[in-house]
Amino acid sequence: MAKRARKLSILLVEDDKIVTDLIISILNKSNFQIVCAPSVEASMVGFDGDNYDAVIMDIFMQGAGGIAGIQEIRKSAPDMPILAISAGFGGASPDAPLRAAQKIGANMALAKPFSADGLLDALKTIMA
């Protein structure tokens, strides 16, 4: 009997339910296991980098926000692949926050809205 491959586990830190549901739908179709947290604070409760293959981190959220979240993850799991996502804030472009996220430790950044292929390609790249 053939051995089934382990599903890759993604920690999704996103406070927007619509975006969360969209990402879950995309990743479920590609055989990922997803753990969701609506805030950085919630994602850090019992965080163990050994439980995840990658993190998708929104930048603008209530509470600490994604920049602080990336910094926290880098402290406890320095090699964790991190994909920063953002639509910007208050009508401003997401370019500057996404560049800042990469400067402090995100492996890659993706502006919202993104395509399913764009998300999957970004994950494949950071996990390679």
C-alpha positions in Angstrom: 0.0 0.0 0.0 1.4 3.4 -1.0 2.2 5.8 1.9 0.2 9.1 1.8 2.3 12.3 1.8 1.9 14.5 4.9 -0.2 17.6 4.3 1.8 20.8 4.6 0.7 22.9 7.5 0.1 26.6 7.1 -0.5 29.1 9.9 -2.8 31.9 8.5 -2.8 35.1 10.5 -5.6 37.2 9.0 -8.4 39.2 10.6 -10.7 39.5 7.6 -13.1 36.6 7.4 -13.7 37.0 3.6 -9.9 36.8 2.9 -9.5 34.0 5.4 -12.3 32.0 3.7 -10.8 32.6 0.3 -7.3 31.5 1.3 -8.7 28.4 3.1 -10.6 27.5 -0.1 -7.5 27.9 -2.3 -5.2 26.0 0.1 -7.7 23.2 0.8 -7.9 22.5 -2.9 -4.1 22.1 -3.0 -4.0 19.7 0.0 -2.7 22.0 2.7 -3.7 21.9 6.3 -4.6 25.4 7.6 -4.6 26.7 11.1 -6.2 30.2 11.4 -5.6 32.9 13.9 -7.5 36.3 13.7 -4.6 38.2 15.3 -0.9 38.1 16.0 -1.7 37.7 19.7 -3.8 34.6 19.0 -1.2 33.1 16.7 1.5 33.3 19.3 -0.5 31.4 22.0 1.4 28.2 22.2 3.3 28.9 18.9 5.7 26.2 18.0 7.5 26.6 14.7 7.8 22.8 14.4 4.0 22.6 13.9 4.0 24.7 10.7 5.7 24.5 7.3 5.0 28.2 6.5 3.1 31.3 7.8 0.9 33.7 5.9 0.8 37.0 7.8 -1.5 39.9 7.1 0.2 43.2 7.8 -2.7 45.4 9.0 -4.8 43.9 11.8 -6.1 44.9 15.2 -3.6 44.6 18.0 0.1 44.0 17.3 -0.1 43.8 13.5 1.8 41.7 11.1 5.2 43.5 11.3 5.4 42.7 15.0 4.1 39.2 14.2 6.9 38.6 11.7 9.5 39.8 14.3 8.0 37.4 17.0 8.1 34.5 14.6 11.7 35.2 13.6 12.7 35.1 17.3 11.3 31.7 17.9 11.5 30.1 14.5 14.3 31.9 12.5 14.0 29.7 9.4 10.2 29.7 9.2 9.0 30.6 5.6 6.8 33.7 6.0 4.6 35.2 3.3 3.4 38.8 4.1 0.1 39.9 2.6 -1.6 43.3 2.5 -4.1 45.4 0.7 -2.7 48.6 2.3 -4.5 50.7 4.8 -6.9 53.6 4.4 -6.7 53.6 0.6 -2.9 53.7 0.6 -0.9 51.3 -1.5 0.4 48.2 0.1 3.9 48.6 -1.5 5.6 50.3 1.4 4.3 48.0 4.2 5.1 44.9 2.1 8.7 46.2 1.6 8.9 46.8 5.3 7.7 43.3 6.0 10.4 41.8 3.8 13.0 44.1 5.3 12.3 42.7 8.8 12.0 39.1 7.9 9.2 38.0 5.5 10.6 35.8 2.7 8.1 37.2 0.2 5.2 39.7 0.0 2.0 39.6 -1.9 -0.4 42.4 -2.5 -4.2 41.8 -2.1 -6.1 41.0 -4.2 -4.1 38.1 -5.5 -5.0 35.1 -7.6 -5.1 31.5 -6.4 -2.1 30.8 -8.7 -0.2 33.8 -7.3 -0.7 32.6 -3.7 0.3 29.0 -4.5 3.3 30.1 -6.5 4.4 32.4 -3.6 4.1 29.6 -1.1 5.9 27.2 -3.3 8.8 29.7 -3.7 9.2 30.4 0.0 9.0 26.7 1.0 11.5 25.6 -1.6 
